[in-house]
Amino acid sequence: MIEIKKIEDITYGIIINSTHFFLGINNEFKILNLDDEVVDFPFTFFENQLCKIDDKKLYYRDKNEIYEINCSNADVNRILYSKADINSEIWIVNDNYLFEAQRTANRREYEFSLIEKKSKKKIWSDKSTVRFVSKSNKYLLFTDFLGGIYQRRCIDNGKEIWSLDFSDNRIQGKVLVIDNIIVFPTTNQDLIGIEIETGKEMWRLKNINANFFQIQPNTNYLISLVSNSMGDNWYYVINPINGKIIVDKKFDDFYYGAGGSTACIDDDYYYFISNDYGYPTEMRIERITHLGCINLQTHEIEWIEKIGTTSDLRSGYQKPEVHNGKIYLLDGEKTLHVYEL
């Protein structure tokens, strides 16, 4: 890899498509163009007001105004005025509806509202101790604060379609929606596939040492690498439709602390960040960061490169992003590093 640019004072970044990389610099919304030049954007807002649903649109709110950004041309449209609290979460269900969630005076309770975008009318609202967890444009999926309940509701009226009790084996980790299957890990190290339409359990894998998976775009396979600096590691490739394990292996002498939440993926490669490295007997006074690459055809590590160090053990590089033959890495000191692959 060759580092070609550094951009400082980054507060957050979201890569959308082949033409735009949206990012925040000192909490102001900016765009990074194909030449990696920072371009001003006509609106200013904070990260928690930004919502990415898919690769076509972004949504954000400025006080009580809710705006939609077309990511193909960066056009901005005001879609409605919301009476909800300005700290409410915005979830766009599809092109017709806007779904909002905000906490009530009871901090474990949410008030939900579904609003028709064209008429600006509220279709239904409800209060519940479950929270919205799906970023799907099709389904309303909820869990409670402890991960013991999982349920699906109807978009048209908010009524419960099905509910599952996981109080003895709570949901823990990232929930994924793939085709007609919901996949999630549990505290007992199970990985479970649920049919969205019925709530029926389709498959269950036991003793899976990972709670965060990436979806390979061209296959929809689930990929994860989990490891610690003691040399223990688990690498999985799983078919989420039938729950079949395609690859379950370990890498020898792998002393990199890697996890699925600091990894990204494309059709051919899995890129992972390790924010610490060293043999178990070594004394480490600084955090050493490496970037590694796994070939998804051979399922072998192609390369691992040292990319930085920091004396602050609490900071580290965040999840990488791959975009137009480049990889973007945001370090713990708010600098965005752009590398050519």
N, C-alpha and C positions, 0 to 999 in steps of 0.2 A: 504494500500500500504506500501511496505517496500523499502526505498531507498538503492540501492546496490552499486552505484558507482557515482562519480562525475568526469567529465573531463573538464579541464579549457582551456581557450583561444580558444574557438570555434567561428569561423566566420560564418559558415553556415553548414547545415546538410541536407542530402537527404536520406531517406530510400527507397530502391529499391525493394528488394524481401527478401526471407527467408534466404539468405546467406550473404548479404552485406548491410551495412549501410555506405554510402559515406558521408564524412564530411570534413570540412576545419578547420585546426588548424593553426592560424597565417597565413592564406591565402595559406597554403600548403594543397594539396589534400591528404587525408588519407582514410583508410578503417577501419571500426569497425567490428571485426569478431563476431561469435556467442557467444564467451566468453567475449564480450565487451572489447577486447584488441585492442589498436590502432596499426595498421600496416601501415608502410610506403608505399607510392605509387611512382612509378618511374618518375612521372611528377609533375611539379609545375605550377600552374596557379591561376587565381583569379576568384571569384564567378561569375562575369558578363560574363565570358567566358564559363560558364557551362550551358548546356541545357538538361533538362530531358523531353523526349517526352512520353515515356511509361515505363513499368516496365522491359523492356528487354535491353534497350540501353541508354547510356548517350553520349552526344556529347560535345566536347570542342575544342577550337582553341588555338594554341601556335604560336603567331605572325600570319603568313599567312597559317600555316599548320592546317588542320582540322582533328581531330581524333574521332574515334568511340570506345566506351568502351562496351564490352559485359558484362552485369551485372551478368550473370550466372557463369563466371569464372574470371572476372576482366581482361580479355585479352584486349589489346589496338591495334587498327589498324589505320594506316594513310589512310584516304579515298580520300583526294585531297588537292591540293594547291589552295588557293583562292586569287584573286587579289583585293578583297574588302578590305575596311578599316578594321583595326584590331579591331575596336570598333563596327563592324556590328553585328547584331543579327543573330544567326544561328537557322533555323527551319528545321527540317528534315520532309519531307512530307511522305516518305515511304522508302522502301529498295532500290528503284531505283533512287530517286531524292533528291537533297539537295536544300532547299529554303533559300535564304539570304535576309536580309533587312538592309539597312544602310541609315542614314540621309544624305541629300545633304547640300550644303551651305545654302539653305533655310531650316531653322530648322524645319519647319512644312511639309517638303517634304521628302519622302522616295524613294530610288531606290531599286527595287526588281529584283532578278535574280533567275531563276530556272536552276539548273545544273544537268545533268545526271551523276550519280556517276561512272558508269562503263567507259564511254568514256571521262569523264571530260569536255564535251562540254556544253556550255550555250544554253539552249533550247529557252529561251526568257528572256527579261528584260523590265522593265517599270518604269516610275517615276510617283508618285501620292502623293496627300496630305492625302490619307487614310493610315492607319497603320494596320499591320497584328495582329490579335487578337486571332486566333485559334491555339490551340496546338494539333489539330487533325492530324492524319497521312493520312487522306483521302481528306480533304477539305481545300481550301484557303478562309478564311473568314476575312473580313476587316471592320474597322469602322474609322471614322474621329476623330480628336483630341477632339472634343466636344461631341462625342457620338450621333450625329444627323443623321448619315448615317450608314446603315449596308448593306454590299454587299457580294456576293459570286462570285468568279472568277473560271474559268476553269484552271485546273492544266496544261493541254497540251499546252495552248497558252496564258494564262493570261487574256483572254477576259472576260468581265462581263457577268455573267449568269442572275443575278437579283440584284436589289438594292432597299432598303426600306428607306423612309424618316421618321426619328423620331425627326425632329428639334423642334417640339412642345411638345415632351415628351421624352427627351433624355435618352439613355441607361446609367444606373448608377449602377455599381456593377459588379459582376462576371458573365461572359457569359459561359454557359455550353453546351456541345454537347452530347446528349444522344440518341443512336440509330439514328433515322432520324429526330430528333427534336433539334432545337436550343432554349435554354431557357435563358432569361435575364430579369432583373428588370429595371424599369425606374424611372425618377425623380418624376412622379406622383403616385408612389407606386403601379404601375401595375406590374404584372409578366406575361410575354408573351411567348407563344410557337409558333415557326415558323418551318414549314416544310423545310428541307434543300434542297430538290430537286427543289421545285417550289418557295420558298420564301413566300408562303401563310401562313397567320396567322391562326393557328389551334385552339387556345384558348387564353383567357385573363382573369386573375384574378385581381380584383381591391382591393385597400386598404390592400395590403400585406406589413407588417411592417418589411421587411427583404430584404437585397440586396446581401446576401452571403449565398449560400446553399452548403451542402455536399451531395454527392451521396451515398446512402446505397448500398454496393456492390451486395448483393444477391437479391435486389428488384428493384434497380435503382430509388427508391423513393428519393425525395429531402427533406432534413432535415435541419432545422435552428432553433436556439434559439437566440433571440435578447432581450436584457434587459438593464436597467439602474439602478443606485444605489438608485433611488427613489422608487423602488419596482415594476415598470412597466416591463412587460415581455410578449413576444409572442413566442409561440412554434408551429412550423408548420411541418406537414408531407404531401407532395404533390406528386401525380402521374404525372410525366412530360409528359406522352404520351397523356393523355386526359385532363390534367389540373384539375383533381378532387382533392379537399382538403380531405385528409384522417383524419388528426388530426389538430385542431385549438384550442389551450387551453392556459391558463395562470396558473402559479404556485403562490400560496398564500405566502405573506411575503417573496418575493424573492428579496433580496437587494444586488444582485451580478451583476456587470456590465459585461455582457457577450456578445459576438458577433460571428457570423459565421466564421470570418476570423481567430479566435483563437480557432478552434474546429477541431476535427478529428472523424472518424467514422470507424466502422467495421460492420460485419454482424449483430451484436446483441446490440452494445452499441454506444452511442454518448458521446464523452468526450469533455468538454468545459473548457476554462480558463477564470477566472475572475480576473482582475488585480486591482480591488478596491472593497471594501466591507464596509458597515456600514449603519446604519439607517440615514435618512435624517437630523436629528437634531444633529448628532455626528460631532465633529471636527476631521478631519483626517490629521495627519502630516506625515504619511508614507503610502506607497502603500502596501496593503495586497493582496496576490495572493492565490486564491483557485483553485482547480481542482474538477470538478463535473462530474458525470456519470448519463446518462439517459438510462433506459432500453427501447430498441426499440420494445419490445413485449408489455409491460404494459404502456409505455410512461409516466412513473413516474421517479422522481429523486431517484436513489438508494443510492447515497452518495455524500457528498461534503466535501473535506478535505483542510485545510490550508496547503500550501506547502512552503510559503516564504513571506518575507517582504523586502522592500527596502525604504530608505529615499529619493531616487531619484524618484520623481513623473513622470518623463519622461520615465523611463525604466519599463519594465514588461516582463513577460514570453511570448514567442512566441507560435505559433501553435504547439500543441503536436503531437507526432507520436506514433502509436501503432505498435509493431513489436515483433513477437515470444513471446507473453505473457508478454511483458514489455512495459512500456510507457516511451518515451524520451521527456524531457522538457528542452528547452534552455531558460535560464533566461536573463534578461537585462544586466547582468554583464559578459556575454559570458562563462557561465558554463553550461555544459550539464549534467542534472540529469537523472539517470537511475533508474526507479522504477520497482519492480516486482508487477504485478497485482494479 
